[in-house]
Amino acid sequence: MSTFLIAVGLSLVGGLGGLLLASGVLLISDAVRSKLVPWLVSYAVGALLGVSMLALLPETLEQLPSERVFTTLLWGVLLFFVLEKLVLWRHCHIHDCEVHDGAIVPVLVGDAFHNFVDGAVIAAAVITSVPLGISTAFAVAAHEIPQELGDFAILLHAGYSRGRALLLNVLSGAASAAGAIATFVAIETLPRILPYVLALAAASFLYVAMADLIPGLHRGRTDAGSMRQILLIAAGVATVLVL
């Protein structure tokens, strides 16, 4: 199978895998779901930190001087901060979505953009090595579960049926394939940008984990059992090491 097809396939796994799992979680009772979602958030934190710190950054440091890597990482974090302010980059949990009904379209556009970037990240990882692409797709799918649950909550609150909410989320998730294709073409044309894309990928994962997910754990919005949080974060890191 060609690298291109693997990149597109894994981008869909990352973009739609979390959505499919989130759809299954929605079938669970509210009481069970309220406990399960915080566990998923903790696990996603570990997966994101593991991929960024143990896979993406080491690979980037093999291709670029450390000054360029960390400069790109810094600008990447600042970039995602600005994008989040513009509602183009957001990570919403099912319990902390504060989006008004009139903002549904911007939210969906922002989610599609987020998935596009995730697909680009996965494609860059696959081009570097397929195992790295698999780990990256896994981390993307893990952190998309609470995101998709939040999206469902917003759409259902706005009056959308479950079927229509699922369709809109599928269309948003499919943007990951477009991101993979665009990145594959760009890197084939300008191969020197690959390590910079990997550094930006690490920045995106670190930003989501440390700016969006971890603060929620500290605020007690997820799980009061700190030891459980630690163990689940460690499990996410361990899964990346195994992959």
N, C-alpha and C positions, 0 to 999 in steps of 0.2 A: 504494500500500500504506500502511495506517495506521501511525502511529508505534508504536502498541501491538504490532502484529504484527512490526514490525522489531525492537523491543526484545526480544520473546520469542524471535524467530528468532536474533538475535545472541547472546542469552544461551545458547541451545543450542549455537551454534557455539563459544562460549567454554568451556562446561561439558563438551561431548562431543567437540569438535575435538581437544583434547589427548589425550583417551582413545583416539580412533581412531588418532592418530599413534603413541601409546605402544604400542597393540596391534601396529602394524606393526613397531615397533622390537623387540618381543619375538620376532619371527620371525627376526631377525638373529642370527648366531652370538655367543656370549658375548664372544669376543675383540674383535669389531667393536663390539658394544654398549658394552663397558667404555670404549671410546674416544669413541664417539658421544655418550653421555649427558653427560659433562662439557662437551662443546662446546655441547649444547643448554642446559645450565645457564648458561653464559657468555652465550649469545645471549638467554636469558630475562631475565637481569639487565639487559641493555641495553634490552630492550623495556619492562620495568617502570619503570626509571628514566626512560626517554624519555617514556612516557605520563604519569607522575605529575608530572614537572618541566616538561615542555614543552607539555602539553595540559591536564591536569586543574587544576593549581594556577593557571596563567594565567587559565583560564576562571573559576575561583572568585574570583580577585582582582578580576575585572571586576564581580562581583556583591556582594561583601562588603568591608568595610574590612580592611586587612591584619591588624590585631590579632585580629579574629574568625577569620580564615582560619587563622592560625598557632596560635591557641589551640585551635581544633578539630583541627588537625593534631597538636598535641602530645598532646591527650587521646585522639586516635585511636590513635597509636602505643602509648600506655600501655594502652589498651583491648585491643589485639591481643596485647600482652605477657601480660596477665592471661588472655586467652582461650587462648593457647598453653599457659600453665601448667595450665589446666583441660582440656587436650587437645581443645579445641573448635576450635583454630586451629593447624595444623601444616603444615610443608612438609618432606616426607621424600624423600630421594634413594634410589635403589635400593641404594646402598652404605652408607648410614648410618641404616637403619631399625632401631631398637632397641625393638621392641614385642613383648611377650610374647603367646603365643597367647590367653590369657584376656582380652586387651584388644582383641580383634578388633571386638566390637560398639561400644565407645566410639570406636575409630578410625574406623569406618564412619559413626557419628553425627557425629563431628567433621568428616569429609570432606564429608558432606552439608551441614553448617552452612557450611563454607567455600565450597562451591559455591553455596549460597543467597546468601551475601554477594557472591560474584562476579557472580551474576545481577543482584543489586540495583545493583551498581556499573555494570554494562553498561547497565541500563535508565536510570539517572540520566544517563549519558553520552549515550544516544540522545535522551532528551528535550531535552538541551541542544543537540545537533546530531548528525545521522546520521554525518558523518565522524568525530567524536569517539567515537561509539559503535563504529564499525568498528575504530578504533585500539585502543580499550579491550578489545574482544572479542579482537583479535589478541594483545594482551599477556597476557590471561587464558589463552588457549589455549597460548601459548608456555610460561608457567610451570607449566601443568598437566601438561605432558609428563613431567618428572622426578617430579612428585608422583604421577601415575598409575602410573609404573613402580615407584615405591616401594610403592604400594598393592598392585599385583600381586605383588610380592616377598613382602609380608607374608601375603597370602591363600594363595599357593602354599606358603609355608613352613608355614602352619597346616593344610595338607592339602586345601585346596580345589582342585577341578579348574580347568583354564583357562577352560572355559565358564562355570562358576559364578562364578569370580572376575571375569570380564568382565561378567556380568549384574549383580553387586553394584555394580561400578563404574559401570555405565550408570545404575542406579537412583540412585546417589549424584550422578552428574553431572546428572541430570534435575532435581535440586533447584534448579539455576540458573534454570530457567524459573519455578519458584515464587517465587524471589527477585525476578525481573523483574516478575512480575505484582503482587506485594505492593508493590513500590516504585512501580510505575506508579500504582496506586490511591492510595497514600499521598501522592505528589506531586501528583496531580490534586486531592486533597482539601486538602492543605496545600502549595501551590506554593512557599512561602517556605523550605521545608526543602531545596530542591534544591541550593543552593550548599554547604550543610553536608554533604549526602550526597556531593557531589563532593570536598570536603575530606577526608572520611573514606575515600573511595575512594583518594585520593592517599596517605593514611596507610597503608592496607593494602598498596599496592604497594611503598611505600618500606620498610615493615617486612619484607615477604617478601624483597625484594632485599638489604637491608642487614643484617638480623638472621639470615636463614636461608641465603641463597645465597652472598653474598660471603664470609662466614667460611669456608665450605667451600672456596672457591677459594684462600684464603690458607693453609689447612691442608694443601693438596696432595692433597685427596681427589678432586679433579676432574682437573686437567691440569697437568703440570709445565711446559708451554710457556706462560710468562707472556705472551709476545707474542701467541700465538694467543688467549689469553683476552681481551686488550685489543682485538684486532681483532674478535672475535666480539661483545663488548660494544658496540663502536662500530657494528657491523652491526645490532644490535638497535635502537640509537638511530636509526640512519639509516633503518631500515624504518619506524619511527614517523613520522619526518619526511616520508617519501614518502607514507605513507597520509594 
